[in-house]
Amino acid sequence: MKRADRWMITSGMVISVMTAPVLKQQEDNGRIRHWGYIPELGRWLRVVTLEDGETIHNVFLDRNFKP
């Protein structure tokens, strides 16, 4: 969220996606992807966590996600 292209992503947005994802998918390496729509931005946010489902690995606006 410190990157110039992610300045608009807040911790509240990340928490809302992790607590109520529209889609949740486990990767082969064990990481878990969570997707949620952020109305304030009009975009889909992807939160990738480690295997424990709590430790955040990556957060970004997913321009390719289709619900």
Summary of the structure (lengths in Angstrom):
residues: 67
radius of gyration: 11.1
end to end distance: 23.7
largest distance: 31.8
contacts: 167
relative contact order: 0.22
helix: 18%
strand: 36%
